[in-house]
Amino acid sequence: MAPIWKSYFDEAKGIIFVIDVSNPQQISVASIQLKEVLAYKLPTLVVLNKSDILSVTSVNEMKYLLRLNQLFLVCESYMSVVETSCQDKTGFQDIFKWLRTF
């Protein structure tokens, strides 16, 4: 799917990039794809979904593995991160607030 993303970015005002943090096997792929998305220099909201699920890797470890702190140094003006849970709606207000900025 990632190779065709650029064809959708022409009209985009921002990107919501959702990562399933309960699936640590996908973190390296997500990190690479996130870096590619950030290259478009569009405001990007990184959603760390399923942060309520206790897994082998904590949310803080996921942030480290995704190298979010390093990415913030490069693109802090257009990247935000929110932790969410669809079960208890944690983080939803933050997503809606981010969307209202457009």
MODELLER restraints for C-alpha pairs under 7 A, 6 or more apart:
rsr = mdl.restraints
at = mdl.atoms
rsr.add(forms.Gaussian(group=physical.xy_distance, feature=features.Distance(at['CA:13:A'], at['CA:42:A']), mean=6.66, stdev=0.5))
rsr.add(forms.Gaussian(group=physical.xy_distance, feature=features.Distance(at['CA:14:A'], at['CA:42:A']), mean=5.31, stdev=0.5))
rsr.add(forms.Gaussian(group=physical.xy_distance, feature=features.Distance(at['CA:14:A'], at['CA:43:A']), mean=4.71, stdev=0.5))
rsr.add(forms.Gaussian(group=physical.xy_distance, feature=features.Distance(at['CA:14:A'], at['CA:44:A']), mean=5.68, stdev=0.5))
rsr.add(forms.Gaussian(group=physical.xy_distance, feature=features.Distance(at['CA:15:A'], at['CA:42:A']), mean=6.77, stdev=0.5))
rsr.add(forms.Gaussian(group=physical.xy_distance, feature=features.Distance(at['CA:15:A'], at['CA:43:A']), mean=6.27, stdev=0.5))
rsr.add(forms.Gaussian(group=physical.xy_distance, feature=features.Distance(at['CA:15:A'], at['CA:44:A']), mean=4.64, stdev=0.5))
rsr.add(forms.Gaussian(group=physical.xy_distance, feature=features.Distance(at['CA:15:A'], at['CA:45:A']), mean=6.19, stdev=0.5))
rsr.add(forms.Gaussian(group=physical.xy_distance, feature=features.Distance(at['CA:16:A'], at['CA:44:A']), mean=5.77, stdev=0.5))
rsr.add(forms.Gaussian(group=physical.xy_distance, feature=features.Distance(at['CA:16:A'], at['CA:45:A']), mean=4.75, stdev=0.5))
rsr.add(forms.Gaussian(group=physical.xy_distance, feature=features.Distance(at['CA:16:A'], at['CA:46:A']), mean=6.03, stdev=0.5))
rsr.add(forms.Gaussian(group=physical.xy_distance, feature=features.Distance(at['CA:16:A'], at['CA:47:A']), mean=6.98, stdev=0.5))
rsr.add(forms.Gaussian(group=physical.xy_distance, feature=features.Distance(at['CA:17:A'], at['CA:44:A']), mean=6.99, stdev=0.5))
rsr.add(forms.Gaussian(group=physical.xy_distance, feature=features.Distance(at['CA:17:A'], at['CA:45:A']), mean=6.05, stdev=0.5))
rsr.add(forms.Gaussian(group=physical.xy_distance, feature=features.Distance(at['CA:17:A'], at['CA:46:A']), mean=4.82, stdev=0.5))
rsr.add(forms.Gaussian(group=physical.xy_distance, feature=features.Distance(at['CA:17:A'], at['CA:47:A']), mean=5.98, stdev=0.5))
rsr.add(forms.Gaussian(group=physical.xy_distance, feature=features.Distance(at['CA:18:A'], at['CA:46:A']), mean=5.95, stdev=0.5))
rsr.add(forms.Gaussian(group=physical.xy_distance, feature=features.Distance(at['CA:18:A'], at['CA:47:A']), mean=4.59, stdev=0.5))
rsr.add(forms.Gaussian(group=physical.xy_distance, feature=features.Distance(at['CA:18:A'], at['CA:48:A']), mean=6.16, stdev=0.5))
rsr.add(forms.Gaussian(group=physical.xy_distance, feature=features.Distance(at['CA:18:A'], at['CA:49:A']), mean=6.55, stdev=0.5))
rsr.add(forms.Gaussian(group=physical.xy_distance, feature=features.Distance(at['CA:19:A'], at['CA:30:A']), mean=6.90, stdev=0.5))
rsr.add(forms.Gaussian(group=physical.xy_distance, feature=features.Distance(at['CA:19:A'], at['CA:47:A']), mean=6.05, stdev=0.5))
rsr.add(forms.Gaussian(group=physical.xy_distance, feature=features.Distance(at['CA:19:A'], at['CA:48:A']), mean=5.12, stdev=0.5))
rsr.add(forms.Gaussian(group=physical.xy_distance, feature=features.Distance(at['CA:19:A'], at['CA:49:A']), mean=5.84, stdev=0.5))
rsr.add(forms.Gaussian(group=physical.xy_distance, feature=features.Distance(at['CA:20:A'], at['CA:48:A']), mean=6.25, stdev=0.5))
rsr.add(forms.Gaussian(group=physical.xy_distance, feature=features.Distance(at['CA:20:A'], at['CA:49:A']), mean=5.06, stdev=0.5))
rsr.add(forms.Gaussian(group=physical.xy_distance, feature=features.Distance(at['CA:20:A'], at['CA:50:A']), mean=6.11, stdev=0.5))
rsr.add(forms.Gaussian(group=physical.xy_distance, feature=features.Distance(at['CA:21:A'], at['CA:48:A']), mean=5.94, stdev=0.5))
rsr.add(forms.Gaussian(group=physical.xy_distance, feature=features.Distance(at['CA:21:A'], at['CA:49:A']), mean=5.97, stdev=0.5))
rsr.add(forms.Gaussian(group=physical.xy_distance, feature=features.Distance(at['CA:21:A'], at['CA:50:A']), mean=6.01, stdev=0.5))
rsr.add(forms.Gaussian(group=physical.xy_distance, feature=features.Distance(at['CA:21:A'], at['CA:51:A']), mean=6.24, stdev=0.5))
rsr.add(forms.Gaussian(group=physical.xy_distance, feature=features.Distance(at['CA:21:A'], at['CA:59:A']), mean=6.88, stdev=0.5))
rsr.add(forms.Gaussian(group=physical.xy_distance, feature=features.Distance(at['CA:21:A'], at['CA:62:A']), mean=6.76, stdev=0.5))
rsr.add(forms.Gaussian(group=physical.xy_distance, feature=features.Distance(at['CA:22:A'], at['CA:50:A']), mean=6.09, stdev=0.5))
rsr.add(forms.Gaussian(group=physical.xy_distance, feature=features.Distance(at['CA:22:A'], at['CA:53:A']), mean=6.40, stdev=0.5))
rsr.add(forms.Gaussian(group=physical.xy_distance, feature=features.Distance(at['CA:22:A'], at['CA:55:A']), mean=5.94, stdev=0.5))
rsr.add(forms.Gaussian(group=physical.xy_distance, feature=features.Distance(at['CA:24:A'], at['CA:57:A']), mean=6.81, stdev=0.5))
rsr.add(forms.Gaussian(group=physical.xy_distance, feature=features.Distance(at['CA:27:A'], at['CA:65:A']), mean=6.97, stdev=0.5))
rsr.add(forms.Gaussian(group=physical.xy_distance, feature=features.Distance(at['CA:27:A'], at['CA:66:A']), mean=6.54, stdev=0.5))
rsr.add(forms.Gaussian(group=physical.xy_distance, feature=features.Distance(at['CA:31:A'], at['CA:66:A']), mean=5.01, stdev=0.5))
rsr.add(forms.Gaussian(group=physical.xy_distance, feature=features.Distance(at['CA:42:A'], at['CA:78:A']), mean=6.61, stdev=0.5))
rsr.add(forms.Gaussian(group=physical.xy_distance, feature=features.Distance(at['CA:43:A'], at['CA:78:A']), mean=4.30, stdev=0.5))
rsr.add(forms.Gaussian(group=physical.xy_distance, feature=features.Distance(at['CA:43:A'], at['CA:79:A']), mean=5.83, stdev=0.5))
rsr.add(forms.Gaussian(group=physical.xy_distance, feature=features.Distance(at['CA:44:A'], at['CA:78:A']), mean=5.97, stdev=0.5))
rsr.add(forms.Gaussian(group=physical.xy_distance, feature=features.Distance(at['CA:44:A'], at['CA:79:A']), mean=4.77, stdev=0.5))
rsr.add(forms.Gaussian(group=physical.xy_distance, feature=features.Distance(at['CA:44:A'], at['CA:80:A']), mean=6.34, stdev=0.5))
rsr.add(forms.Gaussian(group=physical.xy_distance, feature=features.Distance(at['CA:45:A'], at['CA:79:A']), mean=5.83, stdev=0.5))
rsr.add(forms.Gaussian(group=physical.xy_distance, feature=features.Distance(at['CA:45:A'], at['CA:80:A']), mean=4.82, stdev=0.5))
rsr.add(forms.Gaussian(group=physical.xy_distance, feature=features.Distance(at['CA:45:A'], at['CA:81:A']), mean=5.71, stdev=0.5))
rsr.add(forms.Gaussian(group=physical.xy_distance, feature=features.Distance(at['CA:46:A'], at['CA:80:A']), mean=6.04, stdev=0.5))
rsr.add(forms.Gaussian(group=physical.xy_distance, feature=features.Distance(at['CA:46:A'], at['CA:81:A']), mean=4.64, stdev=0.5))
rsr.add(forms.Gaussian(group=physical.xy_distance, feature=features.Distance(at['CA:46:A'], at['CA:82:A']), mean=6.35, stdev=0.5))
rsr.add(forms.Gaussian(group=physical.xy_distance, feature=features.Distance(at['CA:47:A'], at['CA:81:A']), mean=5.95, stdev=0.5))
rsr.add(forms.Gaussian(group=physical.xy_distance, feature=features.Distance(at['CA:47:A'], at['CA:82:A']), mean=5.11, stdev=0.5))
rsr.add(forms.Gaussian(group=physical.xy_distance, feature=features.Distance(at['CA:47:A'], at['CA:83:A']), mean=5.89, stdev=0.5))
rsr.add(forms.Gaussian(group=physical.xy_distance, feature=features.Distance(at['CA:47:A'], at['CA:84:A']), mean=6.69, stdev=0.5))
rsr.add(forms.Gaussian(group=physical.xy_distance, feature=features.Distance(at['CA:48:A'], at['CA:82:A']), mean=6.12, stdev=0.5))
rsr.add(forms.Gaussian(group=physical.xy_distance, feature=features.Distance(at['CA:48:A'], at['CA:83:A']), mean=4.65, stdev=0.5))
rsr.add(forms.Gaussian(group=physical.xy_distance, feature=features.Distance(at['CA:48:A'], at['CA:84:A']), mean=5.94, stdev=0.5))
rsr.add(forms.Gaussian(group=physical.xy_distance, feature=features.Distance(at['CA:49:A'], at['CA:83:A']), mean=6.07, stdev=0.5))
rsr.add(forms.Gaussian(group=physical.xy_distance, feature=features.Distance(at['CA:49:A'], at['CA:84:A']), mean=4.77, stdev=0.5))
rsr.add(forms.Gaussian(group=physical.xy_distance, feature=features.Distance(at['CA:49:A'], at['CA:85:A']), mean=5.80, stdev=0.5))
rsr.add(forms.Gaussian(group=physical.xy_distance, feature=features.Distance(at['CA:50:A'], at['CA:84:A']), mean=6.11, stdev=0.5))
rsr.add(forms.Gaussian(group=physical.xy_distance, feature=features.Distance(at['CA:50:A'], at['CA:85:A']), mean=4.87, stdev=0.5))
rsr.add(forms.Gaussian(group=physical.xy_distance, feature=features.Distance(at['CA:50:A'], at['CA:86:A']), mean=6.90, stdev=0.5))
rsr.add(forms.Gaussian(group=physical.xy_distance, feature=features.Distance(at['CA:51:A'], at['CA:59:A']), mean=6.37, stdev=0.5))
rsr.add(forms.Gaussian(group=physical.xy_distance, feature=features.Distance(at['CA:51:A'], at['CA:83:A']), mean=6.03, stdev=0.5))
rsr.add(forms.Gaussian(group=physical.xy_distance, feature=features.Distance(at['CA:51:A'], at['CA:84:A']), mean=5.83, stdev=0.5))
rsr.add(forms.Gaussian(group=physical.xy_distance, feature=features.Distance(at['CA:51:A'], at['CA:85:A']), mean=5.82, stdev=0.5))
rsr.add(forms.Gaussian(group=physical.xy_distance, feature=features.Distance(at['CA:52:A'], at['CA:85:A']), mean=5.84, stdev=0.5))
rsr.add(forms.Gaussian(group=physical.xy_distance, feature=features.Distance(at['CA:72:A'], at['CA:79:A']), mean=6.88, stdev=0.5))
rsr.add(forms.Gaussian(group=physical.xy_distance, feature=features.Distance(at['CA:82:A'], at['CA:91:A']), mean=6.29, stdev=0.5))
rsr.add(forms.Gaussian(group=physical.xy_distance, feature=features.Distance(at['CA:82:A'], at['CA:94:A']), mean=6.94, stdev=0.5))
rsr.add(forms.Gaussian(group=physical.xy_distance, feature=features.Distance(at['CA:83:A'], at['CA:91:A']), mean=5.80, stdev=0.5))
rsr.add(forms.Gaussian(group=physical.xy_distance, feature=features.Distance(at['CA:84:A'], at['CA:90:A']), mean=5.02, stdev=0.5))
rsr.add(forms.Gaussian(group=physical.xy_distance, feature=features.Distance(at['CA:84:A'], at['CA:91:A']), mean=4.54, stdev=0.5))
rsr.add(forms.Gaussian(group=physical.xy_distance, feature=features.Distance(at['CA:84:A'], at['CA:92:A']), mean=6.70, stdev=0.5))
rsr.add(forms.Gaussian(group=physical.xy_distance, feature=features.Distance(at['CA:85:A'], at['CA:91:A']), mean=6.88, stdev=0.5))
